[in-house]
Amino acid sequence: MRRTLFLLLVIGSGNFLLAQKPSETNGKVVFDKWCAPCHGAVAPKNVMFGTGALAGTSALAVKYKGKLPAVLEQRTDLTSVMIKSVVRHGLFGMPITRKTEVSDAELEDVVAYLTRNRKK
């Protein structure tokens, strides 16, 4: 009985840990839904900006003046702490993103996606 219980705990713990691994693939899906409308490379068809300019990408282009890419998906300097802080607390014109919009697990996925090409 003890051995069976121990095995169930070990197997259950392993499945829990596996389920917690951030997914770059899901991060791309979440990014496309919540972030790309302001921070994408080009305006999605459902965005009202006729010029194709996106508020977040345009703001970062002005801020960085070509020293860093304005498109978040092209950045290699983003850190987990920076992404989470800006998403949860906002920054300048960017509003906060509540956990009811993007869960902590989804935010971990977005972090995995945006840091996939990070400089080591």
C-alpha positions as CSV (number, residue, x, y, z in Angstrom):
1,M,0.0,0.0,0.0
2,R,2.8,2.4,0.9
3,R,4.7,1.7,-2.2
4,T,1.6,2.3,-4.4
5,L,0.9,5.6,-2.6
6,F,4.5,6.6,-3.1
7,L,4.4,5.8,-6.8
8,L,1.2,7.7,-7.2
9,L,2.7,10.7,-5.5
10,V,5.9,10.6,-7.7
11,I,3.9,10.1,-10.9
12,G,1.4,12.9,-9.9
13,S,4.3,15.2,-9.0
14,G,6.0,14.5,-12.3
15,N,2.9,15.3,-14.3
16,F,2.4,18.5,-12.3
17,L,5.9,19.6,-13.1
18,L,5.6,18.8,-16.7
19,A,2.3,20.8,-16.9
20,Q,4.2,23.8,-15.5
21,K,6.8,24.0,-18.2
22,P,6.3,27.2,-20.2
23,S,5.3,26.7,-23.8
24,E,6.8,29.0,-26.6
25,T,4.0,27.8,-28.9
26,N,1.3,28.8,-26.5
27,G,3.2,32.0,-25.8
28,K,3.0,32.9,-29.5
29,V,-0.8,32.4,-29.4
30,V,-1.2,34.5,-26.3
31,F,1.2,37.2,-27.7
32,D,-0.8,37.3,-31.0
33,K,-4.1,37.8,-29.1
34,W,-3.0,40.2,-26.4
35,C,0.2,41.9,-27.4
36,A,0.5,41.9,-31.2
37,P,-2.4,44.4,-31.6
38,C,-0.1,47.1,-30.2
39,H,3.4,45.5,-30.3
40,G,3.3,43.4,-33.5
41,A,5.4,44.0,-36.7
42,V,2.4,45.0,-38.7
43,A,-1.2,45.9,-37.9
44,P,-3.6,43.0,-37.8
45,K,-6.6,43.5,-40.2
46,N,-8.9,44.0,-37.2
47,V,-7.0,47.0,-35.9
48,M,-8.4,50.5,-36.7
49,F,-5.1,52.2,-37.5
50,G,-5.3,52.8,-41.3
51,T,-1.5,53.5,-41.7
52,G,-0.5,50.1,-40.3
53,A,1.3,51.9,-37.4
54,L,0.9,50.2,-34.1
55,A,0.9,52.3,-30.9
56,G,3.3,50.1,-28.9
57,T,5.7,49.5,-31.8
58,S,5.7,53.1,-32.8
59,A,6.3,54.3,-29.2
60,L,9.3,51.9,-28.9
61,A,10.7,53.0,-32.3
62,V,10.7,56.6,-31.0
63,K,12.2,55.6,-27.6
64,Y,15.0,53.5,-29.0
65,K,15.7,55.5,-32.2
66,G,17.0,52.4,-34.0
67,K,19.3,51.3,-31.2
68,L,17.0,48.4,-30.4
69,P,14.3,46.8,-32.5
70,A,10.8,48.3,-31.9
71,V,9.1,45.0,-32.6
72,L,9.2,42.9,-29.4
73,E,9.5,39.6,-31.2
74,Q,12.8,40.8,-32.7
75,R,14.3,41.7,-29.4
76,T,17.1,39.6,-27.9
77,D,17.6,41.7,-24.7
78,L,14.2,41.1,-22.9
79,T,14.3,39.5,-19.5
80,S,11.7,37.5,-17.7
81,V,11.5,40.1,-14.9
82,M,11.2,43.0,-17.3
83,I,8.4,41.4,-19.3
84,K,6.4,40.3,-16.3
85,S,6.8,43.7,-14.6
86,V,5.7,45.7,-17.6
87,V,2.8,43.4,-18.3
88,R,1.5,43.3,-14.8
89,H,2.2,47.0,-13.8
90,G,2.2,48.8,-17.1
91,L,4.7,51.4,-18.2
92,F,4.2,54.9,-19.6
93,G,1.2,54.5,-22.0
94,M,0.9,50.7,-21.6
95,P,-1.9,49.6,-19.4
96,I,-1.7,46.8,-16.8
97,T,-2.8,43.4,-17.9
98,R,-4.8,41.6,-15.2
99,K,-4.5,37.9,-14.4
100,T,-8.1,37.5,-15.6
101,E,-6.9,38.5,-19.0
102,V,-3.6,36.8,-19.1
103,S,-3.0,34.2,-16.4
104,D,0.3,33.7,-14.7
105,A,0.8,30.5,-16.7
106,E,0.1,32.3,-20.0
107,L,2.5,35.1,-19.0
108,E,5.2,32.4,-18.4
109,D,4.4,31.2,-21.9
110,V,4.7,34.7,-23.4
111,V,8.1,35.1,-21.5
112,A,9.3,31.8,-23.0
113,Y,8.2,33.0,-26.5
114,L,9.8,36.5,-26.2
115,T,13.0,35.2,-24.7
116,R,13.5,32.3,-27.0
117,N,16.3,34.1,-28.9
118,R,17.7,35.9,-25.9
119,K,21.4,36.6,-25.9
120,K,23.2,34.3,-23.4
